[in-house]
Amino acid sequence: MNPLLQRLQPYPFERLRALHAGVAPAAGKTPINLSIGEPRHPTPPFIIEALARGAATGLANYPTTRGASRLRETIAGWLVRRHPPARIDAETEVLPVLGSREALFAFAQVVADPSRPGSVVVVPNPFYQIYEGAALLAGVEAHCVNADPAARFRHRWDAVTDDVWRRTQLLYVCSPDNPTGNVLGLDDWRRLFELSDRHGFAIASDECYSEIYVDESGPPLGALGASAVLGRAGHPRLVVFGSLSKRSNAPGLRSGFVAGDAKLIDAFLRYRTYHGSAMSAAVAEASIAAWSDEAHVVANRALYVAKFAQLAPRLAAALPCSVPDAGFYLWAATPGDDAKFARRLYADENVLVLPGSFLGREAAGVNPGIGRIRIALVASLADCAEAVERIVACAARVE
């Protein structure tokens, strides 16, 4: 067996199952699961119809790793519209992927060089656990950078020493951030690009939550848009990962993209040619339909806006939290230990949430996820409202 497998920590949902082992949830209360970021709004019918069309005509041939040119052109067109003044070459700067998760993991295997002493991959903390697993299985260390609750959970990039930056080969950035909802601004990107230029590391920007935001007139700034505004032709050492899972309520489609620096895209394509990650024609057809339409995305955002407007003030009265810049999570403070609160909430109210400590690691003497829970507002408004009432009731009993 690969000895690096032993370095992986249990995945958060494995830890959640262990936390609830032996617990019998309250009888008579319908279970409500807000622990996982799995969108449950209906997948738009036109995407399902496009999937069926693609399946009817496109399953007789092996798909190519580079992907259909029409799909790459569609993704490039969407990126240009969404992130002006960015310019994207569909031929050399875009690859379709089977959801952002597999691509985020695989990219570290391309970039990281374990033969370099002390090599690190820098990750935000708390974080999507794929980043750490990708670093460890690439044979390098993960260096965690804590979110600062006093600064709306901005990450303390300036706390990273020059010695660490010199040894950095890859920086994972999540904006909008999972779990905090923080969005990087232009000054944040300028600083990270300057560090990348100075030390030569690549930046992987995870933007799978980019289309879930509250202010319809102010979409979150993306890395490609920031790169273009700052005059960085060709997006040097930058790749961006996007997905249809959250944007189009199609997590089961397993469709996303990676876009950016042509040299990195070429290296990633070479890896993926052997890795065997090619998108089927059916999924490609559905993806083209989804990336070509914005009306369903606007309607989807409106559902989350309504949830935040109704539920965030109610929850905040019991568990301090605020509406995030973007994303669909509430990152709420708990009365006491976050894991114990989550366990009691399950036992007393049959509501599942994710302890924040499961998403973080101790760094600089602290796990920044401790004392918080991540609540995914993915269910219907009625179910989310019922869950919030149960959470408030549970918190009142703990206090």
DRENDOGU-301646 format. One record per residue: residue in three letters; x negated, y, z negated of N, C-alpha, C in turn. Coordinates in steps of 0.05 Angstrom, whole numbers, plus 5000, padded with zeros to 4 digits. Each point is the difference from the previous one (the first is absolute). Layout:
<atoms>
alaXYZXYZXYZ ...
</atoms>
This chain:
<atoms>
met498349765000501750245000498250255000 asn501050215012498650255000499950114972 pro497650034988499950084972501150284995 leu500250165022501050274996503050004992 leu501449785007502849984992500350024970 gln498049914985500250014971499950284989 arg499250195016499950284991502750155002 leu501849885014502750135004501549984974 gln501350234993501750004976502849915009 pro501649904981502749925007501550235013 tyr501549955020501650215014502150104980 pro500750265002501950114981502649844996 phe501049895022502649854997499649734988 glu497649895002499349764985500050074970 arg498850224993499950094972502850064990 leu501750105017502850074992501549744994 arg499649795017501349754995499149884973 ala497450024995498949904975501150164976 leu500350265004501150174978502849914992 his501549925020502849934995500449704995 ala497949855001500349714995501249954973 gly502049834999501449934976502050204990 val500450225015502050204992502649945015 ala502249994985502649975011501350275001 pro500550125024501250265002502950004989 ala500950234992502650034988502249885017 ala501749844988502249875015502150215007 gly501249965024502150185008499150255014 lys497450045003499050245014498749925026 thr501150125021499049945027497050075002 pro498349835010497250075003499650225020 ile498250194993499350225018496950015001 asn498949955024497149995003499050265013 leu498750164984498750255010497049984996 ser498949765000497249974995498350005025 ile501149935023498549975024500850215021 gly498150115014500550205020501049895026 glu502249854999501249875024502550155007 pro500050155022502450155008502449825004 arg502350094990502449845002502350145015 his499450245010502050125018500149835025 pro502349995014500349835023498050075022 thr498949795013498450055024501850105022 pro499350225014501750105021500649795022 pro502549985008500749795020498550025026 phe499350245009498650025026497249874999 ile498849994976497449864997500449705002 ile502149904987500649715002500749925029 glu501450175013500749955028497649995018 ala498150194995497550005016498349754994 leu500049914975498649764993501149765015 ala502749995002501249775015499350025030 arg500050245011499350035028497149905005 gly498350084982497249925003499649714997 ala501549874982499849714996501149855025 ala502050125013501249865023498149995024 thr498250195002498350015024497049984995 gly499150034974497250034996498649794984 leu501249774996498749804983498549785015 ala499950025027498949795016496950045004 asn498950224990497250055003498750084973 tyr497449954998498650094976499850315001 pro500550134978499650294999497050074998 thr499350235009497250094999499550144973 thr497549984991499350134975500150305002 arg499350115023500150295004502950104999 gly501849835008502850085000500950115026 ala502650005005501150105025499450305003 ser499350085024499350285004502450184994 arg502449915006502450164995500450054970 leu499449804984500150044971497950194990 arg497549975010497950184991500650295008 glu501150045024500850265009502250124984 thr501949834992502250094983499150094973 ile498249844988498950074974498350265002 ala498450025020498450245004501850255003 gly502149975016501950225003501350084974 trp500749814984501250064973498050154983 leu497549905000498050134983499550295008 val500050055026499650275010502350184992 arg502449905002502350164992500150044969 arg499349804985500250014971497750164988 his497650005012497650124987498750205018 pro501450215009498750205016497850154984 pro497850085012499449995029498349755007 ala500449784987498449765006500449915029 arg497949895011500149875027499049724997 ile501449815011499449724997499949865027 asp497849865006499849855024501149724996 ala502249945013501349744996498249765008 glu498150055018498449785010497849934980 thr498850204987497649954983500450054971 glu502250134992500350094972502449894986 val501349805011502449884988499949705003 leu500749864978500549715001502549944985 pro501849835011502349904984499049794981 val501349994976499249804980502549884989 leu499749774986502249854989500750114972 gly500850254999500550134975497550124989 ser500250214984497550144991498549834980 arg501449824985498649854979497749835011 glu500549845021497949835010497850165012 ala500650235012498050165013498350144979 leu501250104979498550134978498049814988 phe500849754997498249804989497749945020 ala500849955025498049915020498050225006 phe500850254998498150215008497550014982 ala500349944975497749994982498149785008 gln501049785012498249795008498350095024 val501050195015498550115023497950204991 val500750174981498350234993498049934978 ala500749844981498249964977497749825007 asp497650074990497549855005498949914973 pro500649764992499249904973496949974997 ser498650025022497049974998498750264990 arg501650225000498950254989500350004970 pro497850024985500249994971501850224989 gly501849924981501750194986502250125017 ser500749885023502150105017502750014985 val501550215005502650024987502250095020 val502449934993502450105013501450174979 val500650255006501350184980503049985004 val501549974978502949975001501350194980 pro502450105006501450154980501049824978 asn500650124977500849844977502150154984 pro502549884997500949735008500249985031 phe500449765009499849965029501449755010 tyr500449995026501049775014497849794999 gln500649774988497949814993498549885023 ile501050025024498649905024497350145003 tyr499750254992497450145003497949854984 glu500549944975498049874983499449725011 gly502149855007499549735010498450005026 ala500550205017498550025025497050054994 ala499550184981497250064993498649754988 leu501349874981498749774987499549775019 leu501949955018499649785019498150075022 ala499450265003497950095019497349984986 gly499949944975497549964986498850254988 val501750214997499050254988501850074976 glu499150214985501550084976502150215007 ala502150014984502050215002499550204978 his499950265008499650214980502650164999 cys501250014976502650124996499850304993 val501750165012500150294995502850064988 asn500050094975502550034986501750235010 ala502749964999501950225004500250164974 asp500450265004500150184977502950094995 pro501349904979502850084995500450304996 ala497950134990500250294996500050165026 ala499349875022499950145026501849855020 arg502449934991501949865017498849755013 phe498249874985498849745008498150025024 arg498950245003497850025020497649844990 his498649875018497849834992497550184996 arg498449914981497750164992497549935017 trp500250075026497849935018497450134991 asp500250244988497650144992498649874976 ala501449814987498749864978498249775010 val500149945026498349795011497250125004 thr498049864990497350105001498849975028 asp498050165006498649985026498849735005 asp499249874978498849735003502149815010 val502550024990502149825010500750065028 trp500350265007500650075028497849905019 arg497550014992497849915017500349705006 arg501149854981500349715004502749925011 thr501750205005502749955010500049935030 gln501449795007500349935029502850055010 leu501950004981502850045008501550134977 leu501650195007501850134981502949955009 tyr501549874982502949975004501450254988 val501850115016501750224991502849925005 cys501850064982502949945003501550274997 ser501050105022501550254999502349995020 pro502450024990501050014973499149764983 asp499450064975498749804983502049804989 asn499249754999501449794985498349944975 pro501050064976502850044992500950284994 thr498250205001500550264988501650195018 gly499949965026501350185018498450245008 asn497650034989498350235007499350015030 val499950245011499250035028497550185002 leu498149925015497550155003500650255018 gly498950234991500250245016497550045017 leu500050225015497850055019497350034985 asp500050134978497550034985498949734990 asp501949824992499149734992498749855023 trp501350025024498849875023497350125008 arg499950264999497450145006497849894983 arg500549974974498049904981499349715007 leu501949835006499449725006498549975026 phe500850165020498550005026497150094996 glu499650204984497350104995498349784987 leu501249854981498649784987499449785020 ser501949945017499649795021497850095019 asp499950255008497950105018497349974987 arg499850074974497550014986498949724995 his501849814993499049744992500649785020 gly501650055020500349815022502149784996 phe501750034979501949784996502650055016 ala501449785005502650025014502250054981 ile502150125010502550064984502349855013 ala501349844983502449865008502450134986 ser501750145015502250144989502649845003 asp501049904978502449854999502450194998 glu501650015022502150205002502749865005 cys500449764988502449855005502550144988 tyr499650194981502350144988500350285012 ser498750065022499950275010502750115009 glu501949835007502550095010502250004979 ile499449964975501950014978499350254984 tyr501450225003499450244986502650164996 val499850194981502450144991500750245017 asp498050165007500450255015499949955030 glu502350015013500149945028498450205017 ser499650244989498450205015497049984994 gly499249834982497249984993499049724998 pro499649865023499049734999497149994989 pro499349794986497349994989497850025021 leu497950144993497750025018498649725002 gly499549925024498549755004497150055006 ala498449784998497150035005499450095028 leu501449895020499550085028500650295005 gly502250104988500750285003497950174986 ala499249934976497950154986497450005015 ser499349775011497549985016500150195024 ala502350015013500250175024500050304992 val501450074979500050284990497250094994 leu498449824989497350074992498049975023 gly501049955024498250005023498349755003 arg500849784989498449765000500749835025 ala498950075023500649865024499349704998 gly501849835009499549724999500449864974 his500750154979500649894974497749834989 pro497650114998497749844992500349864973 arg499549745001500049824976502849994986 leu502150075014502750004989501849815015 val501449834985502249845012502450034982 val502450005012502550034986501749755005 phe501449924979501749765002502950094995 gly501749925019502950064998501649745003 ser502650024993501749774999502950075005 leu501549815011502950035003501649904976 ser498649884981501449884977501750194985 lys498850234991501450204985501550195018 arg498750095021501250205018502649905012 ser500049755009502349905015501549774986 asn499449964975501349784984499749735014 ala497649945009499549765014497549854989 pro500049954974497649864989499549725011 gly502249875008499649735011499050005028 leu500050235014499050015027497049975001 arg498650084978497149994999498850145023 ser500550265001499050175022498950264990 gly497650065009498750254993497950075021 phe498250194992497950085018497550094984 val497850005013497650134990499150195023 ala499250254993499350195020497850184989 gly498250095019497950194991497549965016 asp497750024987497350005012499849765019 ala499450065025499949805021497949784994 lys497750084988497949814994501049804979 leu501450104980501049824979502349835011 ile501650115017502249845013498849785017 asp497950065015498749805016498949774983 ala498750074978498949794982502349844988 phe502150134993502349864988501349825020 leu500250085025501149845021498349745004 arg497350044999498349765003500549804978 tyr500350104975500649824977502649875004 arg502050155008502849895003500249805023 thr498350035020500049805021499549724990 tyr498349984980499449744987502049944978 his500950214987501849964977502849895009 gly500750065025502549895010502550164993 ser499850264996502350164992501150155024 ala501549875016501250125024503150024996 met501150225008502950054997501549885023 ser502149854993501749885020501550215017 ala500749925024501550185017502750084988 ala501249824985502650074988499650224979 val498049974983499650214980499150265013 ala498449985021499150245015502450155011 glu501949865011502450135012501650144978 ala500349874977501550124978498450244989 ser497449995000498350214990500250255018 ile500049955026500250225019502650154995 ala502249854996502650134995499950164974 ala498849894979499950144975498350255000 trp497649985012498350245001501150225018 ser501849925018501150205019502450154989 asp501049934977502450124989499550134973 glu500950244996499750144974502650034985 ala502349975013502550044987500449814977 his499349755003500349804979498250064976 val497750125006498050074979501150234983 val501250205013501250224986502349914982 ala501649825011502249894984499049844976 asn497949855004498849844979498950184978 arg498650225007499050194980502350114983 ala502250065013502250134986501049824978 leu500049745004500849814979498250024976 tyr497450025004498150024978500350274986 val500450215015500350274989502450004981 ala502249875008502449994983499449854974 lys498549785002499349854976498350174981 phe498050135010498350164983501550234987 ala501750135016501550234989501949914977 gln501249775003501949914980498749864976 leu497949855005498949824980497650104985 ala498350165013497550094987500650164975 pro501850205000500650154976501149824977 arg501649815007501249824980497849834987 leu498249895016497949844990498050164984 ala499450245010498050174987500850094972 ala502650004994500950074973499249794980 ala499449755009499249794982497149925004 leu499149985025497349935007498850225017 pro498250164990498950225016499149925028 cys501050145020499249945028500950245016 ser499150015025500950225018500349885028 val501450155017500449915027497250025014 pro499149795013497450005012499950175025 asp497650075009499750145025501149845023 ala499649744999501049825021500049724990 gly501149815016500249734992502749954986 phe500549764991502649944988499749894971 tyr497850074987499649914972500450224980 leu501049934977499950164976497849894982 trp498150164992497749924984500650114972 ala501349844984501150104975498449914975 ala499850184981498649954975501849834982 thr498849814986501549824983499650064970 pro502049944984499650024971498349764990 gly497450044997498349784991498949855024 asp499249764995498649835019501849955025 asp498950045024501649985024500849715006 ala498349814995500749725005502149904981 lys499750084975502149924980502750125006 phe499950265009502650125008501249865024 ala498449935020501149875023501149734993 arg498749864981501049744992502750034985 arg500150194982502550054985502350085019 leu499350175020502050095019501249765015 tyr498349815007500949765014501849834981 ala499049974975501549834981502750124993 asp500050264995502450134990502050095022 glu498850085023501750125021499949875027 asn498349795003499849865026499250195022 val498250184994498950195020497049945002 leu499049975025497249955004498650265010 val497950084986498250225009497249904997 leu498150145011497249924999498450164980 pro498749874980498350154981497850155015 gly499550254994497950155013497349894995 ser499549884977497449894994499249775019 phe502049875012499549795019498850105026 leu500450265005499150125025497350144997 gly499050024975497550154996497849824989 arg497650124998497749874988498850204981 glu498749904979498650184982497650125015 ala499950275000497850145013499550264983 ala497550064995499450234983501449974973 gly500249754991501249954973503050004998 val501450025023502950014999501249865024 asn502349874996501649895022502350215004 pro500050155022501950225003502949905005 gly500449745002502749905003501349944973 ile498449994979501149944974502150204991 gly502249904988502050184990502050105021 arg500049865024501950085021501249755013 ile502350045012501149795017500650125027 arg499849825020500750085028502849895006 ile501850195007502749935006500550065030 ala500549795015500450035029503050045006 leu500750235009502850075006500849895027 val499849745003500449885026502849885003 ala501449944978502749895002502050225007 ser502549935001502150195006500150214978 leu501250235006500350214980501549894976 ala502149855004501649894977498349824983 asp498449835012498349814984497850164986 cys498850195014497950164987501250164976 ala502450115004501250154978500649824976 glu501049765006500549814978497449934986 ala497949965015497449934988499050224983 val500250255009499150234984501550024974 glu502649955001501650014975499049784980 arg499449775011498949794982497350064989 ile498350135017497350084991500250204978 val501850205003500450214980501049874974 ala501849815002501149874976497749844986 cys498449875015497849854988498050184987 ala499450225012498150194989501050124973 ala502750044999501250114975499749804977 arg500249755006499749804980497149974990 val498150045019497149984993499350234982 glu501050245006499450244984501249974972 
</atoms>
